[in-house]
Amino acid sequence: MLLPADQAGQGRTVVLLHARPTDRTMWSAHLPLLAEAGVRAIALDLPGQGEAIMQDQPKVVPWTDVLDTLDHLGIDRFVLAGNSLGALVSLQVAVTARDRVDGLVLVGYRPHDQEPSERLQTAWDRERTALEADDIDAAVQAGLEAWTFEHASDEVKAHAARMLRNQLQARIAHGEPHQAEDPLSQDPHALRSLRLPALVAVGEHDMPDFFRGGEDLAHNLASGDLVVIPGAGHLAPLEQPAAFCALLLDFLDRVPTRAVRRTSGA
């Protein structure tokens, strides 16, 4: 499946992968900032999210869809930057096609088999209860309180609410897509063997689950200390786009560029 994409700029390619309760528009503020810095930035909708509607497909394979889309765009080498679900898919892409990935910037990561904290479980329960009562407004509010910092700007909260509502409506209309077997689960040493430059971060006000998940991931990737993004919750790139872009651009300055074999559209 070819994924919907927004892109801007010329130069080294960075692929931006969004969090689960959002879509590719969470990167709208980042595209011009990165383009101005000499980066080709590409934001994708992941399967079943945003405009990447899944119909009559028993399983989704997001890592394959990302790679197929980048092939279609003529992109061989790239850096992956992902938030939450986007961080997970970035890792799945990296272990599937590590020879194409120059580096990883991962924010708000938690492995699926990690026991949820009381705070995270409560967030899930509030959303489920609201949806069972056909109260999408309450479900959106539960998501806002769970995934954004309480002092985020009104603009950020309004944007997050739009994405949350769209995602919930799509789930109600089309159901939750079933994921293919996770390539990370097929090899318990997959992350330790990646040996890619990486930066792992978390929002200052995110749940403890993502601090723990981020610290473990940073250890497995040997990427150094977990970076904390001030004034942000789980959707840290959305809440603090300038700070996130500064982190990303600093990372790119420190990561060598390898040869690019294809530059034209497929």
Summary of the structure (lengths in Angstrom):
residues: 266
radius of gyration: 17.4
end to end distance: 14.7
largest distance: 54.0
contacts: 902
relative contact order: 0.17
helix: 45%
strand: 15%
